[in-house]
Amino acid sequence: MSKIIMHADLNAFFATAEELRHPELSSYPLAVGGSGPRSVISTASYLAREKGVHSAMPVAEARRICPSLILLPVDFPYYEMLSRSFFAYLKRFSPHIEEASIDEGYVDLTGRVKGDPYAFFSSIQQGLLKQIGLKCSLGIAPTKFLAKMASDYKKPLGITIIRKRDIAQMLYPLPIESFYGVGKKSAARLRLFGINTIGDFALALKNDKEEVKETLGKFFYTANEWIAGEGSDLIDESPFDPKSIGHSETFPYDTDDYLEIRKHLLSLSRSVAEGAKAKKKKGRTVSLLVRDTHFNNHSKSVSFSEPTDSFEFIYERVSDLFDHNFLGMTVRLLGVTLQNLVDPRKETVQMSFWNFEEYEKMDQTKLLVHELNRKLEKGNLTLLSELKKKGGGNES
């Protein structure tokens, strides 16, 4: 018996999230992204997309083609809060959920669809919209690949069902770029071989075309299973677990101004630390990425025995990495990443019966310091105990 897998994909999630807290902007073209001349659009509302604005587009170009565009900064903690509400809502219909990313997931609804299927799925979609304010497209199929293709079939607020017998009729006419898993570079190369549609692709897979094998590598065999409707239907119910937490920033102009660079390292370190706390993660490795004026990327990292989510600690490590490896370099972009993540709730805490109160007070003090640093522009407050351990003072 085939399973019923639903893929729920939030529509223009970041932009919709901003419209939720700024309803007065819902009638305007809106996008989320950086404000600098080299920044790119992260997400555009559908009204902005009608004007030609799309994700990954340079902000300067977006403003040129859509002068009325309203651009808002990215707010990950807010989006993550809404994401948790989204998945909690889906769990009302099935406990078997795979969190694919912050704004999409797979739900095993086998044996749970009641009455008319379209009415059932519409009730899920409309309930999310009414109760949380989020729009989603739903794809329903016997495999995860087909469910993903189905949710992309119609946006926004689409409901699409694809059965194995529908594959040729519904998917074959689509352009090769729409095949999930085929990137832009692979699609461009496949078109050189006369493969323009998914139907062309299916025929090439069936005929074991050597040039297609060379282009796709191991994915050739996976794609062959997927297009035949034989892909995986197994739901991975383990929580979505990021491998790293990172932020990068492109400078509005190339610079070797040390104070300006340190200012950006400070801001990036704070963003990474806040992201780690929001995801309840700590990391054992900090990595610094530097892009020079020739678009060459350089990276250095440092690891430590105890995992951290401390803004001050991360800032000190990346500052040291910059000072020892890139001092004097003219910089175009900086990136800070926390890696080798662990869940501190699963780490063993060394404390005895008679000192647990001291630990508890210390945690509360750290929380207060972090909150004050977040509100201050420079954010250089440090616990005296930590300062003594370092054997020095703070920078001003």
C-alpha positions as CSV (number, residue, x, y, z in Angstrom):
1,M,0.0,0.0,0.0
2,S,1.4,3.4,-1.0
3,K,1.9,6.0,1.7
4,I,0.4,9.5,1.8
5,I,3.2,12.0,2.1
6,M,2.4,15.7,2.4
7,H,5.1,18.3,1.8
8,A,4.1,21.7,3.3
9,D,6.1,24.6,2.0
10,L,5.6,28.1,3.5
11,N,5.1,30.7,0.8
12,A,7.5,33.7,0.8
13,F,8.1,32.9,4.4
14,F,10.3,35.8,5.6
15,A,8.3,38.3,3.7
16,T,5.0,36.9,5.0
17,A,6.4,37.0,8.5
18,E,7.1,40.7,8.2
19,E,3.6,41.4,6.8
20,L,2.2,39.7,9.9
21,R,3.7,42.2,12.2
22,H,3.5,45.1,9.7
23,P,0.0,44.5,8.2
24,E,0.0,48.0,6.9
25,L,2.7,47.0,4.4
26,S,0.8,44.0,2.9
27,S,-0.4,46.1,0.0
28,Y,3.1,47.2,-1.0
29,P,5.9,45.3,-2.7
30,L,8.1,44.0,0.2
31,A,11.4,42.2,0.5
32,V,13.7,41.0,3.2
33,G,17.5,41.4,2.9
34,G,20.5,43.6,3.6
35,S,20.5,47.4,3.0
36,G,24.0,47.8,1.6
37,P,24.6,48.3,-2.1
38,R,26.2,44.8,-2.4
39,S,23.4,43.1,-0.4
40,V,21.0,40.7,-2.0
41,I,17.3,39.9,-1.6
42,S,16.7,37.0,0.8
43,T,12.9,36.7,0.2
44,A,10.4,38.8,-1.9
45,S,6.7,39.0,-1.4
46,Y,4.5,37.8,-4.3
47,L,3.6,41.4,-5.0
48,A,7.3,42.3,-5.3
49,R,7.8,39.2,-7.5
50,E,5.2,40.6,-9.9
51,K,7.4,43.6,-10.2
52,G,10.4,41.4,-11.1
53,V,12.1,41.2,-7.7
54,H,13.3,37.7,-6.7
55,S,15.6,36.1,-4.1
56,A,19.4,36.4,-4.7
57,M,18.8,39.6,-6.7
58,P,21.2,42.4,-5.8
59,V,19.3,45.0,-3.7
60,A,20.5,47.8,-6.0
61,E,18.9,46.1,-9.0
62,A,15.7,45.3,-7.0
63,R,15.4,49.0,-6.1
64,R,16.0,50.0,-9.7
65,I,13.2,47.8,-11.2
66,C,10.9,48.4,-8.3
67,P,11.4,52.0,-6.8
68,S,8.5,51.5,-4.4
69,L,10.1,48.3,-2.9
70,I,10.0,48.2,0.9
71,L,13.1,46.5,2.2
72,L,13.2,45.1,5.8
73,P,16.2,43.5,7.6
74,V,16.4,39.8,8.3
75,D,15.2,38.8,11.8
76,F,16.0,35.1,12.3
77,P,14.9,34.8,15.9
78,Y,11.4,36.0,14.9
79,Y,11.3,33.7,11.9
80,E,12.4,30.7,14.0
81,M,9.6,31.4,16.5
82,L,7.0,31.3,13.7
83,S,8.7,28.2,12.3
84,R,8.2,26.4,15.6
85,S,4.5,27.4,15.5
86,F,4.2,26.1,12.0
87,F,5.6,22.6,12.9
88,A,3.5,22.5,16.1
89,Y,0.4,23.1,14.0
90,L,1.4,20.3,11.6
91,K,1.7,17.9,14.5
92,R,-2.0,18.2,15.2
93,F,-2.5,16.1,12.1
94,S,0.3,13.5,12.5
95,P,3.2,13.0,14.8
96,H,5.3,11.7,11.9
97,I,7.0,14.9,10.7
98,E,10.4,15.6,9.1
99,E,11.6,19.2,9.4
100,A,13.4,19.8,6.1
101,S,14.2,23.4,6.8
102,I,12.9,26.4,8.7
103,D,10.0,26.8,6.3
104,E,9.2,23.3,4.9
105,G,8.5,19.8,6.1
106,Y,7.2,16.4,5.2
107,V,4.2,14.8,7.0
108,D,3.2,11.1,6.9
109,L,-0.6,11.2,6.7
110,T,-1.1,7.6,5.8
111,G,-4.4,6.4,7.2
112,R,-5.2,9.9,8.5
113,V,-7.0,11.6,5.5
114,K,-10.7,11.9,6.3
115,G,-13.5,12.4,3.9
116,D,-12.8,14.3,0.6
117,P,-9.0,14.6,0.2
118,Y,-9.1,18.1,-1.2
119,A,-11.4,19.3,1.5
120,F,-9.1,17.7,4.1
121,F,-5.9,19.3,2.8
122,S,-7.7,22.6,2.3
123,S,-8.7,22.6,5.9
124,I,-5.0,22.2,6.9
125,Q,-4.0,25.0,4.6
126,Q,-6.7,27.4,5.7
127,G,-6.3,26.6,9.4
128,L,-2.6,27.6,9.2
129,L,-3.6,30.8,7.5
130,K,-6.3,31.7,10.0
131,Q,-4.6,30.6,13.2
132,I,-1.0,31.6,12.6
133,G,-1.2,33.9,9.5
134,L,1.2,31.8,7.3
135,K,0.5,30.8,3.7
136,C,1.6,27.5,2.5
137,S,1.5,25.3,-0.6
138,L,0.8,21.6,-0.1
139,G,2.0,18.7,-2.2
140,I,0.7,15.2,-1.7
141,A,2.2,12.1,-3.2
142,P,3.4,8.5,-2.3
143,T,7.1,9.6,-2.1
144,K,8.9,12.6,-0.7
145,F,10.3,13.6,-4.1
146,L,6.9,13.6,-5.7
147,A,5.4,15.5,-2.7
148,K,8.1,18.1,-3.0
149,M,7.5,18.5,-6.8
150,A,3.8,18.7,-6.1
151,S,4.2,21.6,-3.6
152,D,6.2,23.5,-6.1
153,Y,3.6,22.9,-8.8
154,K,1.3,25.8,-7.8
155,K,2.2,28.8,-5.5
156,P,1.0,30.5,-3.5
157,L,-1.6,28.5,-1.6
158,G,-1.6,25.6,-4.0
159,I,-2.8,22.1,-3.3
160,T,-1.5,19.5,-5.7
161,I,-1.8,15.7,-5.6
162,I,0.6,13.6,-7.8
163,R,0.1,9.9,-8.0
164,K,2.5,7.5,-9.9
165,R,0.1,7.4,-12.8
166,D,0.2,11.2,-13.0
167,I,4.0,11.6,-13.4
168,A,4.2,11.6,-17.2
169,Q,1.2,14.0,-17.6
170,M,2.1,16.4,-14.8
171,L,5.9,16.4,-14.6
172,Y,7.2,15.6,-18.1
173,P,6.2,18.9,-19.7
174,L,8.1,20.9,-17.0
175,P,11.5,22.5,-17.7
176,I,14.5,20.5,-16.6
177,E,15.4,23.2,-14.0
178,S,12.3,22.4,-12.0
179,F,13.5,18.8,-11.3
180,Y,14.3,18.9,-7.6
181,G,18.0,18.1,-7.1
182,V,19.2,19.4,-10.5
183,G,21.1,22.6,-10.0
184,K,21.5,25.5,-12.4
185,K,24.9,24.3,-13.7
186,S,23.7,20.8,-14.2
187,A,20.6,22.0,-16.0
188,A,22.6,24.2,-18.3
189,R,24.8,21.3,-19.2
190,L,21.9,18.9,-19.7
191,R,20.3,21.4,-22.1
192,L,23.5,21.1,-24.2
193,F,22.6,17.5,-24.7
194,G,19.0,18.4,-25.8
195,I,17.4,17.7,-22.5
196,N,15.1,20.6,-22.0
197,T,12.2,19.1,-20.1
198,I,11.7,16.5,-17.4
199,G,10.3,14.2,-20.1
200,D,13.6,14.5,-22.0
201,F,15.4,13.8,-18.8
202,A,13.3,10.7,-18.0
203,L,14.0,9.3,-21.5
204,A,17.8,10.0,-21.1
205,L,17.8,8.2,-17.7
206,K,15.9,5.3,-19.1
207,N,18.4,5.0,-22.1
208,D,21.4,5.1,-19.7
209,K,22.9,8.1,-21.5
210,E,26.6,8.2,-20.7
211,E,27.0,12.0,-21.0
212,V,24.1,12.3,-18.5
213,K,25.8,9.9,-16.1
214,E,29.0,11.9,-16.3
215,T,27.1,15.1,-15.5
216,L,25.1,13.8,-12.6
217,G,27.4,11.2,-11.0
218,K,25.7,9.2,-8.4
219,F,22.6,11.4,-8.6
220,F,21.9,9.7,-12.0
221,Y,20.7,6.6,-10.2
222,T,18.7,8.5,-7.5
223,A,17.0,10.6,-10.2
224,N,16.1,7.4,-12.1
225,E,14.3,6.1,-9.0
226,W,12.6,9.4,-8.3
227,I,11.1,9.9,-11.8
228,A,9.8,6.3,-11.8
229,G,7.9,7.0,-8.5
230,E,10.2,4.7,-6.5
231,G,11.8,7.3,-4.2
232,S,11.9,7.3,-0.4
233,D,8.8,7.6,1.6
234,L,10.5,7.4,5.0
235,I,10.0,10.3,7.3
236,D,13.0,11.3,9.4
237,E,11.4,12.4,12.7
238,S,14.7,13.5,14.3
239,P,14.7,17.3,15.0
240,F,16.1,19.6,12.4
241,D,19.7,19.8,13.4
242,P,21.9,22.5,11.9
243,K,25.5,21.6,11.2
244,S,26.7,25.1,11.7
245,I,25.5,28.7,12.4
246,G,27.0,31.4,10.4
247,H,26.5,35.0,9.2
248,S,28.3,37.0,6.6
249,E,28.3,40.6,5.5
250,T,29.5,42.2,2.3
251,F,31.0,45.7,2.9
252,P,29.4,48.7,1.0
253,Y,32.9,49.4,-0.2
254,D,36.3,47.6,-0.1
255,T,38.2,48.5,3.1
256,D,41.4,47.9,5.0
257,D,40.2,50.1,7.9
258,Y,41.0,48.0,11.0
259,L,38.4,49.7,13.2
260,E,35.7,49.3,10.6
261,I,36.6,45.6,10.2
262,R,36.6,45.0,13.9
263,K,33.2,46.7,14.1
264,H,31.8,44.2,11.6
265,L,33.4,41.3,13.4
266,L,31.7,42.4,16.5
267,S,28.3,42.5,14.8
268,L,28.7,39.2,13.1
269,S,29.9,37.5,16.3
270,R,26.8,38.8,18.1
271,S,24.5,37.5,15.4
272,V,26.1,34.1,15.5
273,A,25.9,33.9,19.3
274,E,22.3,34.9,19.3
275,G,21.6,32.4,16.6
276,A,23.2,29.6,18.6
277,K,21.2,30.6,21.7
278,A,18.0,30.6,19.7
279,K,18.7,27.1,18.4
280,K,20.0,26.0,21.9
281,K,23.4,25.0,20.4
282,K,27.0,25.5,21.4
283,G,30.0,25.0,19.2
284,R,33.6,23.8,19.5
285,T,35.0,25.5,16.4
286,V,34.9,29.1,15.1
287,S,35.7,29.9,11.5
288,L,36.4,33.2,9.9
289,L,35.9,33.8,6.1
290,V,37.5,36.8,4.4
291,R,36.9,37.7,0.8
292,D,39.4,40.0,-0.9
293,T,39.0,42.5,-3.7
294,H,39.7,39.8,-6.3
295,F,36.7,37.7,-5.0
296,N,39.1,35.1,-3.5
297,N,37.9,33.5,-0.3
298,H,40.3,32.8,2.6
299,S,39.3,31.0,5.7
300,K,40.9,30.1,9.0
301,S,39.4,28.4,12.0
302,V,40.2,27.5,15.6
303,S,38.8,24.8,17.8
304,F,38.5,24.6,21.6
305,S,37.8,21.9,24.2
306,E,34.7,23.4,25.7
307,P,31.7,24.3,23.5
308,T,30.5,27.9,23.6
309,D,27.7,30.2,22.6
310,S,29.4,33.2,24.2
311,F,29.4,36.4,22.1
312,E,32.6,37.7,23.8
313,F,34.5,34.4,23.3
314,I,33.5,34.1,19.6
315,Y,34.5,37.8,19.0
316,E,37.9,37.3,20.6
317,R,38.6,34.2,18.6
318,V,37.7,35.7,15.2
319,S,39.6,38.9,16.1
320,D,42.7,36.8,16.8
321,L,42.2,34.9,13.5
322,F,42.0,38.1,11.6
323,D,45.0,39.7,13.4
324,H,47.2,36.7,12.8
325,N,46.2,35.9,9.2
326,F,44.6,38.9,7.4
327,L,45.9,42.1,9.0
328,G,46.4,44.7,6.3
329,M,44.2,42.9,3.7
330,T,41.7,44.9,1.8
331,V,38.4,43.2,2.6
332,R,35.2,42.9,0.6
333,L,33.3,40.4,2.7
334,L,33.5,38.9,6.2
335,G,31.9,35.8,7.5
336,V,31.8,34.2,11.0
337,T,30.6,30.6,11.6
338,L,30.2,28.5,14.7
339,Q,30.8,24.8,13.9
340,N,31.0,21.3,15.5
341,L,27.7,22.1,17.3
342,V,26.4,20.3,20.4
343,D,23.2,20.4,22.4
344,P,24.3,21.8,25.8
345,R,21.2,20.2,27.4
346,K,22.7,16.8,26.6
347,E,26.2,17.7,28.0
348,T,27.1,16.5,31.5
349,V,27.3,19.4,33.9
350,Q,30.0,19.0,36.6
351,M,28.5,20.4,39.8
352,S,28.0,19.1,43.3
353,F,25.2,19.3,45.8
354,W,26.8,22.2,47.7
355,N,27.7,24.4,44.7
356,F,24.6,24.2,42.5
357,E,23.3,27.5,43.8
358,E,26.5,29.2,42.7
359,Y,26.2,27.8,39.2
360,E,22.5,28.9,39.0
361,K,23.4,32.5,40.1
362,M,26.3,32.6,37.6
363,D,23.9,31.5,34.7
364,Q,21.5,34.2,35.7
365,T,24.3,36.8,35.8
366,K,25.5,35.7,32.3
367,L,22.0,36.0,30.9
368,L,21.8,39.6,32.3
369,V,25.2,40.5,30.8
370,H,24.3,39.1,27.4
371,E,21.0,41.0,27.4
372,L,22.8,44.3,28.3
373,N,25.4,43.7,25.6
374,R,22.7,43.1,23.1
375,K,21.1,46.4,23.9
376,L,24.4,48.3,23.9
377,E,26.0,49.4,20.7
378,K,29.5,48.2,21.6
379,G,28.5,45.3,23.8
380,N,31.8,45.0,25.7
381,L,30.5,44.1,29.2
382,T,32.3,41.1,30.7
383,L,32.0,39.2,34.0
384,L,34.9,40.0,36.3
385,S,35.6,36.3,36.9
386,E,36.0,35.7,33.2
387,L,38.2,38.8,32.9
388,K,40.5,37.4,35.6
389,K,40.8,34.1,33.8
390,K,41.9,36.0,30.6
391,G,44.4,38.0,32.6
392,G,43.6,41.3,31.0
393,G,41.0,43.9,30.3
394,N,38.4,44.8,27.7
395,E,38.9,46.9,24.6
396,S,37.0,50.1,24.5
